[in-house]
């Protein structure tokens, strides 16, 4: 699982930084990578998703999401494993909902700046970033739930 995540991140960085459309000489430039990142959209998706998941389930269930696949799968009973599986699935699903909410926020901002064409690009990019980040979190949750399901009898 870790290898898959690392390969995905590496290939994403390659795609962003070495595309011919942005970089005619095919050399690495850090400014292209920074242009594609939006820290506040990522923080919104991550923190809101974690807060909602802990609010619905418990801190222990959320903490077990990261313990079960890697550290202590044999120490938990089946009830705790099932709660952890439900928790990780909920986190993935709520991140998708938060990404769609980010697109709605982007649409509202787009309508606010409709008179100034220079602001339309950054506003639309906020929505694209939020949906991209929620897809990354959903992918992480899907791989974690697959690992957790291996331990449920």
N, C-alpha and C positions, 0 to 999 in steps of 0.2 A: 504494500500500500504506500509506504513512504517513497519507494522508488517511482511509483506511478505519479505521485504528487510532485516530486522533484522534476521528473521528465516533463510534466505538464507545465510547470512554472518556467522551466528552461526554454521550452519550445514557444511559450507565450512571449517571453522576453526576446527571443530571436525574431519572432514574427513582428514584434513592435519596432525593434530597433534597426533591423536590417532590411526593411522593405524598400524596394526601389522607388516607390512613390514618394516617400519621405526623404530618402537618402540616396542620391544618384550615384555616389561613389562606393556604396556598400561598405561603409566603415561605421564602427560603433560611435555614437554620439549620445552622451548622457541626457541632453536636452530633449531628445525624442522620447526617452523613457519617462522622464518627469512630466512631460506633456500628457502622457496617457494615464497618469495616476491621479486619483482624486481622494485624498485622505479623508475628507469629511464625509463623503458618501460611504466609504468603507466603514468608518467609525459609526455612522448612523445605522447601517445594516447590522453590523456586528454587535454593538452594545444594545440596541433595541431588541434584537433577536435573543440575545442572552438574557436580558432582563425579563422579557415575556416568557421565555422557557422556564426560568427559575421561578417566576410567579405562578405558572400553571403546575409545574412539578416541584421538586425540592432541590436545594443546593446539592445534596448528596447524589441525587439522580443525575444532575448535570455534571458533577465531578466524576462520576463513574463513566461518563461517555469517553473520557480520555484514559481512564484506568483500565477498563475491561479489555480493550483490544491489545494492550501492550504490557500491562503489569499484573493485575490481580483478577484474572478471569475465574480462576479456580476457587477463590475465597468467597464468592458471592453465591447466594442461593438463586433458584429459578425465578422467584418473585422479583428480586432486585434486578436480575438480568432483563426481565420483561419490562419493568419500569424504565430501565435505562434505554432499552430499545424504543419504547414509546417516546421517551424524552428526545432522543436524537432525531427521530422522524419528525416530531413536532418542530424542533429547531430548524430543520431543513425546510419544512413547509411554511413556517412563519417567515423565513428569510425570503422566500419567493413572494409572499404577500407584501413584505416591506419593500422589495424591489419594485413591485408594481405601484406601490404608494409613492416611491421615489419618482417614477415616471409621471404620475399625476402632479406631483409638486413641480417637476420640470415643465409640464404643460402649462401650469398656472404661471410660472416664471416666463415662459415663452410668450404667453398672451400679454404679459406685462411689458415685455420689451419688443413687441411686434413692430413698433415704429422705428426702432433702431436696428438695422440689419447687422451691425457689427457685434451685437450682443446675442444674436440668435444661436451662433455656433457654440459658445460656452454653455448656454442654457440647455441646449439639446444634449451636449456632452454629459451634463450632470445626470440626466435620465439614463443614458446609455451606460454610464459608469455604475449607477445603482443596480441596474439589472444584471450587469456583468459580475458585480461582486456577489449578488444574491445567488447567481448560478454557481459561482465558485464555492460558496458556503454550502449550497445544496449538494454539490458533488462531494465535498468533504463529509457531509452527513450521510450520504448514500454509502460511501466506502466504509465509514465507521459502523453503520448499521449492518452492513454485510459481515464485518468482523464480529460484531456482537451476536448476530444470528448463529454463527458457528458454535457458540457455547450454550445455546438454548436447546434443551432436549425436547 
